[in-house]
Amino acid sequence: MSETPTVRPARANAITTWDFEADVVIAGYGVAGACAAIEAKRAGADVLVLERTGGWGGAASMSGGFIYLGGGTALQKALGFEDTPENMEKFMTAALGPGVDAAKIHDYCQGSVEHFDWLVAQGVPFKEAFWGEPGWEPAHDEGLMYSGGENSAPFKDIATPAPRGHLPQMENKRIGEKGGGYMLMKPLIDTAESLGVRAEFDIRIQRLIVDEDDRVVGVVAKRYGDIVHVRARRGVVLATGSFAYNQEMIEAYVPRLLNRPAASIEEHDGIGIRVAQALGAQVAHMDAAEVAFFVDPQMVARGIMVNARGQRYITEDTYCGRVGQATLNQQDNKAYLVMDEQALEAALATESSVTFFRQPPKWAAETVAELESDMGLPEGTLQTTVEVYNKHAEKGSDPLLDKKTEWVKPIGTPLAGWDLREHTGGFTLGGLKTDLDSRVLHVSGDPIAGLYAAGRCTSGVCTGGYASGTSLGDGSFYGRRAGKAAAAQQD
Ligand SMILES: Cc1cc2nc3c(=O)[nH]c(=O)nc-3n(C[C@H](O)[C@H](O)[C@H](O)COP(=O)(O)OP(=O)(O)OC[C@H]3O[C@@H](n4cnc5c(N)ncnc54)[C@H](O)[C@@H]3O)c2cc1C
C-alpha cells in the first residue's frame, strides 16, 4: 500500500492533547536544524528540536565538513586569495546549474562573508592553511581548498579562480566517520544548548498539523510506537535531509541514483518533502544529484579519463564530483582511467585523503593498442585518443578539453587501465521550493503559513552541478534564515 495517506496533514481541532509545545518546532538536528535553532532562540523564541535518531548531528556530523563560502572571507584573505561576492556569484551561476535560483545565489554570495564570521563566532575552528593538491579533502587539517573546479576549465575563464571550500579543523580525521563535519556540528550544538534550545530524541515526524486556515501549527510524530502531538505556536522548520534513501522517490525523480546512495544517511527518506507536498508545496530540481566518484583525484588529474568509446569526455584536473556527474549522467556510468607508469608513480608519491581508493589497475600493457584490446574498446579508439592527446601534450596544451598545462604530459609506455564503471554514488539535491526567508512556497507561489525549511529537503543553491561545501553551506545559511523567520511570526 502506498504511504501517501499517512503524510496528509492532521487537523488541529481534532487533537485533544499536546505532548510538547514550543514557539518554533524544528524537525531534524543536523546542520540546518542546528542553525535554525540557534537563530530562532536568539530571536526570542522558545525552541524545540525533534530528532529521529538518538543524537544530534545527522549526515552533517559524518561529513567532510566543507562549507562553500567566499566573496572575501577572513580565511581567504589571510591566505592571500582575492575574491568578491560578484566573482563568487559568476562561478556559482555557471557551475551549479542549469536552472539556478538566481536570487538565492545572489543572496548567498552577498551574505557569505558574514556567514563565515558567524560560524567562527559560534566556535567553529578554521586553520589558516591552504591545501592546493587535487583531492576530495585536504590530506591533513588545512582550512581552505578548491572544491568545485574553480581553477579548471571552463570556470577558470568565467570567474577569477578562488578556493571556497572552508573546512573546520579536525585532527586525526577518519573520512565518513569523524571529520570536519563533526567539528562544525559540535560547536553549533554546544551553542544551541547554552542558549537553552530544547531537544527530544528518538522522535520521528510523520505529518504536519494545520489549523482551520491551513496554517501549520504543529507536527504529528512517532516515539517508541506511540503517536505524539507537538504544537508550534509560531512555526515549524523542516530540516530532515534529502530523499537519497527513499527508493520510490529515487525511482520517480533520479533513476540514475537507484541503489547507489552515498554521502548520505538512511534517515534521509524524503519525509520533509512529502509532508509539505501533502499541503501543496512546490518542489524544484528533483532530478539534481551530487555524484561522488570513488577514485583518488591525485590519479585522475595525472591520467586521462575515457568513456566506453575510448574518448576523453571531461578535463581530468577538475573537481572529481564533476567527473562523477559527467560519468553517471552523460556516459551511462562507464569510465576508465588510463595512466602510464611514470604518472602512476608520481600520483602514488603524493599525499591524499583517500589513499584507500588507490586500487591496482585492472589491465597493464606494453602498448596502447594492447591496452585498448584488453579493455575491449573498439579498435583504434583509444589509440586515436592517445595520439591526439600526446600530439598537443608535447607542447603542454590540451585544446580539446583545456586541462591545465601542469597536468598535461604525453602518455608513454608501459601503461595501465582502471575499470571505473559503476564507481559512483550520491545524494539528491532537489526538494522544497523556498524563498530567501526559507518559507516553503505553495504551488500557487505564496508561502505556506507557518512552514519553513532548509538543508537538503529543499532545493538550494545547486540545481544541477555541485561543488563540495554547498550542502553544509546552504543548509547552515538558510537554516539560520528559517529560524529567524519562524521566530518572527506572531503567536
Ligand atoms: C561522508 C559524508 C561526507 C560529506 N561531505 C560533505 C561536505 O564536505 N560538504 C557538504 O556540504 N556536504 C557534505 N556531505 C553532505 C551533507 O552532510 C548533507 O547534505 C547535509 O548534512 C544536509 O544537511 P541537512 O541539515 O539537510 O541534513 P542532516 O545534516 O542529515 O540533518 C537531518 C537530520 O534530520 C533527522 N531526521 C530525518 N528524518 C526525521 C524525522 N522524520 N523526524 C525527525 N528527524 C528526522 C536526521 O536523523 C538528521 O539528524 C557529506 C555527507 C556525508 C555522509
The ligand as a Gaussian input file, in Angstrom:
#p B3LYP/6-31G(d) Opt

LIG

0 1
 C       30.559000      11.082000       4.394000
 C       29.872000      12.381000       4.025000
 C       30.642000      13.446000       3.569000
 C       30.020000      14.650000       3.226000
 N       30.795000      15.747000       2.956000
 C       30.206000      16.952000       2.774000
 C       30.982000      18.132000       2.718000
 O       32.199000      18.126000       2.900000
 N       30.340000      19.309000       2.482000
 C       28.980000      19.381000       2.305000
 O       28.465000      20.470000       2.064000
 N       28.225000      18.281000       2.422000
 C       28.798000      17.075000       2.684000
 N       28.022000      15.974000       2.866000
 C       26.558000      16.117000       2.722000
 C       25.975000      16.852000       3.927000
 O       26.414000      16.256000       5.129000
 C       24.449000      16.834000       3.903000
 O       23.973000      17.103000       2.616000
 C       23.926000      17.870000       4.904000
 O       24.248000      17.435000       6.203000
 C       22.443000      18.103000       4.755000
 O       22.005000      18.912000       5.819000
 P       20.583000      18.665000       6.463000
 O       20.512000      19.523000       7.668000
 O       19.569000      18.793000       5.409000
 O       20.605000      17.119000       6.849000
 P       21.339000      16.394000       8.082000
 O       22.542000      17.139000       8.469000
 O       21.470000      14.961000       7.740000
 O       20.243000      16.527000       9.234000
 C       18.963000      15.938000       9.062000
 C       18.505000      15.362000      10.404000
 O       17.108000      15.086000      10.330000
 C       16.858000      13.877000      11.021000
 N       15.586000      13.332000      10.565000
 C       15.310000      12.677000       9.407000
 N       14.018000      12.309000       9.376000
 C       13.447000      12.761000      10.525000
 C       12.133000      12.690000      11.068000
 N       11.135000      12.061000      10.424000
 N       11.903000      13.278000      12.264000
 C       12.892000      13.908000      12.948000
 N       14.166000      13.977000      12.490000
 C       14.443000      13.423000      11.275000
 C       18.061000      13.024000      10.677000
 O       18.209000      11.945000      11.562000
 C       19.190000      14.051000      10.754000
 O       19.735000      14.128000      12.059000
 C       28.600000      14.761000       3.252000
 C       27.844000      13.697000       3.733000
 C       28.474000      12.523000       4.150000
 C       27.627000      11.431000       4.749000

